[in-house]
Amino acid sequence: MELAGFVFRASPVIFHVNLLISSMPEPPPNAELLRSLGRLVRGLSALFWGLPIALIVCVWTANPRWWRSFGAIPPLVSTGLLVYGLWQLGGFQRQERVWRAALDRARILSLINFGLSPFLCWHGQFPDNRFFTIAMIVLAFSAVFFVGSLNLVLQRLGVMLPDEALRIEIKQFTALNLKLLAATLFCGLIYFLTEVFQRMPVWLELLLVDIDRSGFGFVVRVVLPLALFILLPLAMTMALLWKTKEVILDNVFGAEV
């Protein structure tokens, strides 16, 4: 009877405590996490816009007839936007070693591109300078490695985000991008060796001659490699950057509204 009486008397107290707990407001979100997610979104946006801007500006600057009056400022600004975007990503999940390693590799390559970008202007002014030519070649290879490292950064970021569909999409398209970029490096190496030794296989030389005679020389030599090995990986990387940013905005900041 005493035990039953104890339960009877304690039950209103338990009910009152449960009512208080259920009526309490939800705890406020982690302010530090929201700040890191905000920087992550800004970094993804800067990378999304910086990739096409850097490509266009660097190609135009490499031509000595365009933008000569602006000097080395445009390539520095455009590649600096990519450096800024990667540094914004650094505030997210600092304790993840694999994520930090992938991000650090991309940062190093972005700094290399930033440091070598003025040589685009200087090579246009002094095209016979051997040192400037070597710097241009290093910049081209570094840019390809940078896009590849950016895809690896997106892979690690997709693993940490809770969206399963985004994770699968990033995994599929980054794998395709890395294969295309590897093909780009291979073709670039073949072209470089051909220019150095001034020799190519006889069958390839005859094939190029036939293509030039058909009137599709410019398409096969310039347009097709540019679209397949440069523009396609760049476009898919931009699409993944935008999709990742939108998923973060919808799942994190959109849920608060």
MOFEN-V203229 format. One record per run of one state. SS is the DSSP state (A for helix, B for strand, O for the rest). FROM is the first residue (numbers start at 1). LEN is the number of residues. Records with the same first field share a line. If there is no record, write none. Layout:
SS = FROM-LEN / FROM-LEN
//
This chain:
O = 1-1 / 24-7 / 63-5 / 71-2 / 90-7 / 117-1 / 126-4 / 161-3 / 198-4 / 215-2 / 257-1
A = 2-22 / 31-32 / 68-3 / 73-17 / 97-20 / 118-8 / 130-31 / 164-34 / 202-13 / 217-40
//
